[in-house]
């Protein structure tokens, strides 16, 4: 049976418990799964469920929208050949569907009733959509200033949208208060370990799509870090399966105006360092206090990668450049292009290496903001 473990106090729990955090208040991790070998892949399944044998569900999924197995396309960028992973092509338009698919299926398995979540938009849209497909009542707390396209997407699923004035942290505080009141289960993509169980499939896909090889470098727009931790978990599974002998360098990409991980990284710290955030067009990664800061920093150091913080004008430039390559993404995703320019320019990444930039969200989610940045109309 799958089990949770608290890295803070060491407590363990069966994963069929209705928990989203440890009783000590810390985040829980899901114990390692069976690992993955290529003979375990269900090759006829064109979704992340091709890796079902390596995922910690006790039964086949109850709900799927065809998530995963997103395109990996090659383009020239800064004089180098780069692979772009189009997570923007997920059912709800963002990478969040990987984690949501596993989390919602797990919650349905153990009989969770009404749920709620806090989100800047993409996670809320994903969770509201999958909850609707699973028949689970859902409420999403969002910033009052969240992009209208994302709020409409959440509402279209039938979820209740609760706009909260103030900062992103104020939205989280409102969701935590709801969890304490006990009216619904806190299905948080930032806290629940099954979300990371889903994001690990990104590692599996990259390995398979590259001919059962790992890339040299992976760049990921990063707020709370679920993709970084998912990649680490996925490559751990491949290593346990005897399929890989080395790991890629992982680079977390942040907007300079709101870069909790970059501030801690620059300070050489092992955990969160206080900082003063500013507004950024990359709203999807505008995270003031990531839940698993220490874990994310440790994963980056273990991979010999790092954190890249990019300024606002460079995000807009990268957004336009990606569009001219046929890659229409939201500003948050465009930070990967801006960071790629930096890393190629300073020699951290060399043109002959196999580099993947993960494009996390579709441009249709932020058309109004993109129009302003590109001065359209």
C-alpha positions, 0 to 999 in steps of 0.5 A: 500500500502507498504511504506518506512520510513527513520529512520534518518529523518522520511520521508515516501514514497510509496513503488512504488517509484523508490528509493533505499535510502532517499533523505536525503542520509540515508537507507530506511526501509520497514514499517511492514507488516501484520504479519504471522500466521500459517494458512497463510502458503501455505503449498503446496509451497516448497519455500519461497513463502509459506509465500506469504501472509506475504510479501509486494508484491502487486501481485504474484511473476513474477520470482521464481527459487524455492528459500527458504525452504532449509534443516535444518540438525542436526549434533554433534559439540563440544559435542552439537547437533546443527542444520545447516541451509543449505542456501548453497542449494539455486538456486545460492548457497547462502542465497542471493537468499532470498533477491534477489527474493523479490527485483527483483520481486518488481523492476519488479512490478514497472517497473525498467529498467537496474540495477547495483549492487556492490558485493564481489561475491554472491550477484552479482551472485544472482542478475545477475541470477534473473535479467536474469530470469526477462529480466532486463539488469544488470551490476555487479561491483566486486573486481578485486580479487574476486574469479573466480568461482563467477565472472564466475557465474555472467558472465554466466547469461549474466550480464556485469562484471566490475572489480574494483581494490582496496578495497571492498569500492572502488567497492561500490564507483564505483557503487555509482558513476554509480547511481549518473550518472543515467544510471541505477538503483542501485539495491543494496542488502545493501541498498534496503529495499526489500532485507531485506523483503526477508531475513526475510523468514529465520526466518519463515522457522526456526520457522516452521521447528522446529515445530513452535518453535523458537530456543534459538540461531542463528549464522549468518556469517555477513558482512552488516547484512541483515540476522540479520535484516531479522531475526529481521523483521521475528520474529517481524512478528511472534510476531505480528501474535501472534505465538511467545512469545520470541525471539532467541539470534542472534549472528553475526559472523565475520572474525577477520581480517575485523570485523566492527561490532565486533570492534563497539561491543567491544567498546560498541558503538551504531554505526560505529567505524573506524578500519584497515582491513586486508585480510581474506579468508572470502571474503563474509563478508569482509565489511569495513563500513556496511550501517546499522551498528547502526540498526544491533548492536541494533538488536543484543542487543535487542536479547541479543546476540552479535558479535563473531570475529574468527581468520583466522586459526580457519576458516580453521579448521572449514571449514575442520570439516564441510566438514567431516560432509558432509557440503561443504561450502565456507570459509565465511560460515565456520566462523559460525562453528568457532564461534560455537566452541567459544560460546560452549567452553565459556558457552555462548551457552549450549549443551541442547539449540536449536542452529542453525548455518546458512551456507550461501554459497556453497563450489563450489563457492570457490573451488580454495581457499578451495583447498589452505586452505586444502592443496589439490593437 
